[in-house]
Amino acid sequence: MAENRDVLIYSKRSEGGVRFVSRLLNELGRRPVLVSDEPEDVHRGHCAAHIVVDWETASLEELVAAVGAAGVEPTAVVNFVDPLLSWQVRTARHYGLAGGEKGREVLLSKARVRAAMADRGLSSLAFATGTVTSLDTDAVTSYPVIVKPDQDSGASRLVRRAENPAELVSCLKELAAASGPETDVIVEEYIDGIEFSVDGPVLDSRFHPLFEVEKTGHDNRRHHDAGLLISPPVSARVRSAVGELSERVRALCSSLGLGDSWLHVEGRVRADGTCELVEINPRPGGRSYRDATLRACGVDSINMSVRMALGERLDGVLAGATTGTELLAMLPFEADRVGTLASATSVEELMRIPGVVDGYLFERFRVVTMDRENFFAEALIAADSIADLYKIAEQVRSAFTFTFE
């Protein structure tokens, strides 16, 4: 009997990097099987088989039955879509595959991560949790606070800031209207400071920070990324905070017994140098993070994540990681209205600007809500100095035009 090679790729709303992952799996001698909620999924032709599952209403038993009916025998589950992380963990556990360890469930909930950090003395941030209709607002005694869904809040979906109790009540009503009265939320102390991110693998329950980014701008109204995302960090207090938070995340991973995987960690550092975790995402950073990590460290975060899901041992990857002196910056562009992208300056044209080394543009990008980040294009810039990064970024801004209809 031939060796089983089936690998499930989870997708929702056509997201999940299906085409790249399926190509990689084919190169590795595996058989990619798409599992998505779209019967006419645009990516189905890039996989050997396609299984349709209604992620909102189906049970794990129904998914397993659909997999069996398709004659598929999973050897791994690959997923880069935040709302499907729970499905990934439960499916992996059901089939006894990599990624199904019990401790990973903690990472599926922001409240559980906060509680785990607090229990281990790794965080002192005040927070409260509950559903949008049952949360005890009297338990929130210090403002301002950030209000967001406990799960499925990727791309800053439905993130709100409340300055006082009345605004908190209003935010909870807004979230109830948008997501339903039973939506779990977390209300946490606002961290006033500079935001940063750290990407790297977890190997043998130990977090290894590889790619560090300082976010030099922030949309304080919508709580979205804005401005340049620079690597390595330019501020001394950000560099120090990266090291401190990485140690705390390492301690958390060890205590949870996490299996091999990749983490995208976000934090903030205050003016006094103290830092706190914003959130942990159990997958690689999106947008241009993969290309930037590959250029800066020589490590392909997506390739490594897929191979870890396949159960491969990749200890040698870290030994081959590089640390260059080149400065990198990601300059994202976000939609300014609901609609479909009708025209935009091409990546090829942007790369004619000296210093622009890569980028992406999602053609026909469709925006259905402004209650999440809607980044549809990005330029990756390389330079020898911070001043040059900003100079090139201004040239890109001047050259890049777009319209939504």
Secondary structure, DSSP 8 states (H G I E B T S, - for coil): -----EEEEE-BTTBS-HHHHHHHHHHTT-EEEEEES-TT-TTGGGSSEEEE--TTT--HHHHHHHHHHTT---SEEEE--GGGHHHHHHHHHHHT-TT--GGGGGGG-HHHHHHHHHHTTS----EEEEETTT--GGG--SSSEEEEESSS-GGGTT-EEESSHHHHHHHHHHHHHHH-TT-EEEEEE---SEEEEEEEEEETTEE---EEEEEEEEETTTTEEEEEEEES--SHHHHHHHHHHHHHHHHHHHHHT--SEEEEEEEEE-TTS-EEEEEEESS---TTHHHHHHHHHS--HHHHHHHHHTT---HHHHHT------EEEEEEEE-SSSEEEEEE--HHHHTTSTTEEEEEE-TT-EE--SSS--EEEEEEEEESSHHHHHHHHHHHHHH--EEE-
